[in-house]
Amino acid sequence: MISGETDLAINAALEGAGLCYCLERLASPYVSAGRLEVVLPKWASIGPPFSMYYSSRRQLPFGVDALIKIVRGLNGF
């Protein structure tokens, strides 16, 4: 299941429907209570949550490409 709603994804994971990728602070109450568990902790992001979603790498608009390069440069990628 793919969801654009974090609450729906967390509820699905709580009901056993699969994994949920979300901000740690949203899942931490459930992890603390033992209702969810962290999967692949070595792959968890240690930096501030920042994501960019765009439709495709093909024919990427100049402005989006420039923004990605700036953000990557600021974050040392």
PAKOLGU-20868 format. One line per field, with one value per residue: residue number from 1; residue in three letters; x, y, z of N, C-alpha, C in turn. Coordinates in steps of 0.001 Angstrom, whole numbers, plus 500000, padded with zeros to 6 digits. Each point is the difference from the previous one (the first is absolute). Layout:
REM residues N
lumti (NUM;...)
lumdren (ALA;...)
n.xx (X;...)
n.yy (Y;...)
n.zz (Z;...)
ca.xx (X;...)
ca.yy (Y;...)
ca.zz (Z;...)
c.xx (X;...)
c.yy (Y;...)
c.zz (Z;...)
END
This chain:
REM residues 77
lumti (1;2;3;4;5;6;7;8;9;10;11;12;13;14;15;16;17;18;19;20;21;22;23;24;25;26;27;28;29;30;31;32;33;34;35;36;37;38;39;40;41;42;43;44;45;46;47;48;49;50;51;52;53;54;55;56;57;58;59;60;61;62;63;64;65;66;67;68;69;70;71;72;73;74;75;76;77)
lumdren (MET;ILE;SER;GLY;GLU;THR;ASP;LEU;ALA;ILE;ASN;ALA;ALA;LEU;GLU;GLY;ALA;GLY;LEU;CYS;TYR;CYS;LEU;GLU;ARG;LEU;ALA;SER;PRO;TYR;VAL;SER;ALA;GLY;ARG;LEU;GLU;VAL;VAL;LEU;PRO;LYS;TRP;ALA;SER;ILE;GLY;PRO;PRO;PHE;SER;MET;TYR;TYR;SER;SER;ARG;ARG;GLN;LEU;PRO;PHE;GLY;VAL;ASP;ALA;LEU;ILE;LYS;ILE;VAL;ARG;GLY;LEU;ASN;GLY;PHE)
n.xx (500843;499667;500407;499270;499319;500792;498904;499613;501222;500034;498746;500377;501113;499263;499273;501322;499658;501039;500926;500461;500194;500449;499697;501194;499847;499514;501049;500753;498799;499840;501193;499849;498797;500940;499258;501097;500785;501192;499905;501110;500306;500893;498833;499738;499311;501222;499698;499807;498704;500463;498944;500397;498794;500396;499321;501105;501035;499149;500582;500906;499020;500543;498901;499341;500643;499873;498749;499885;500684;499231;498878;500371;500310;498865;499538;500907;499005)
n.yy (498827;500947;500850;501020;499214;500679;500606;499999;500394;500838;500359;500034;500613;500770;499964;500127;501112;500289;500584;500894;500861;500505;501197;499926;501314;499654;499209;500898;500577;499562;500491;501088;499965;499743;500947;500740;499585;500469;500168;499292;499984;499207;499820;500224;501017;500509;500495;501281;499780;499646;500176;499591;500217;499345;500272;500522;499201;499459;500787;499971;500766;501000;500635;498870;499833;501307;499909;498868;500594;501059;499275;499254;501128;500503;498818;500397;499920)
n.zz (500000;499201;500946;499669;500806;500817;500432;498740;499648;501022;499761;498728;500371;500748;498897;499762;499338;500747;499263;500838;499024;501151;500436;500563;500079;498815;499816;500611;500099;498767;499685;500750;499448;499087;499476;499843;499020;500281;498692;499854;501282;499413;499414;501267;499614;500084;498836;499787;500222;498823;499258;498824;499561;498937;498913;499541;499756;499173;499185;500963;500436;499324;500396;499741;498847;499802;500405;499316;499030;500214;500145;498960;499401;500471;499632;499136;499127)
ca.xx (499157;500687;499075;500485;499560;500803;499116;499484;501113;500290;498894;500128;501093;499502;499077;500745;499929;501322;500935;499643;501130;499501;500875;500191;499213;498606;499914;500629;499089;499637;501209;500161;498950;500191;499025;500779;501431;500837;500569;501205;500397;501220;499623;499184;500616;500434;499895;498636;499176;499830;499779;499526;499336;499742;499412;500921;501312;499993;499452;499809;500038;501250;499880;500010;501363;500858;499673;500567;501449;500276;499728;501039;501242;499901;500019;501231;499810)
ca.yy (501173;501280;500999;501365;500425;499325;499345;498786;499052;499506;499116;498759;499244;499527;498890;498893;500013;500127;500962;501414;500918;501283;500695;499260;500572;499567;498578;499702;499532;498613;499214;499937;499138;498647;499696;500012;499861;500622;499047;500533;501230;500568;500742;501154;501308;500636;501440;500531;499444;500859;499191;500665;499067;500530;498938;499169;500572;500360;501315;500735;501442;500630;500527;498891;499468;500955;499917;498748;500177;500918;499297;498985;500698;500484;498854;499242;498785)
ca.zz (500000;499991;500515;500157;501326;501018;500973;499379;499904;501357;500391;499240;500619;501290;499736;499425;498538;499403;500567;499883;499975;500468;500940;501243;501093;499872;500329;501295;501051;499721;500224;501461;500556;499495;498946;498761;500221;498985;499052;499357;500685;499424;498805;500394;499793;501246;499818;500055;498924;498840;498815;498788;499111;498680;499196;499245;499725;498587;499663;501240;499759;500415;501358;500957;499978;500705;501424;500509;500097;501112;501267;500172;500353;501374;500895;499806;499185)
c.xx (500888;498980;500686;499632;500738;499132;499456;501090;500343;498904;500065;501111;499569;499081;500688;500017;501372;500862;499508;501272;499475;501025;500053;499108;498530;499826;500486;499020;499624;501191;500222;498999;500131;499039;500637;501459;500750;500618;501176;500490;501272;499709;499144;500773;500385;499907;498571;499177;499805;499867;499539;499398;499757;499688;501008;501347;500108;499339;499648;500065;501276;499939;500052;501397;500956;499753;500595;501503;500378;499823;501045;501328;500008;500110;501215;499842;500603)
c.yy (501235;501041;501356;500573;499207;499259;498683;498930;499411;499051;498669;499129;499441;498796;498816;499947;500130;501004;501420;500824;501368;500652;499229;500529;499606;498536;499692;499605;498523;499064;499828;499057;498556;499599;499994;499772;500626;498893;500683;501295;500637;500841;501232;501299;500607;501522;500473;499449;501008;499109;500869;498926;500696;498833;499087;500684;500396;501353;500805;501502;500619;500472;498908;499402;500919;499949;498742;500135;500915;499297;498941;500641;500493;498875;499103;498723;500200)
c.zz (500000;500428;500094;501363;501065;501002;499452;499925;501367;500460;499263;500597;501357;499845;499323;498489;499339;500729;499783;500048;500392;500920;501318;501110;499919;500393;501411;501104;499830;500194;501502;500655;499528;498899;498618;500351;498835;499147;499307;500658;499435;498763;500329;499786;501339;499909;500113;498846;498874;498781;498858;499112;498668;499082;499316;499876;498522;499813;501247;499704;500595;501448;501063;500083;500759;501512;500629;500190;501165;501345;500266;500397;501427;501001;499795;499210;498631)
END
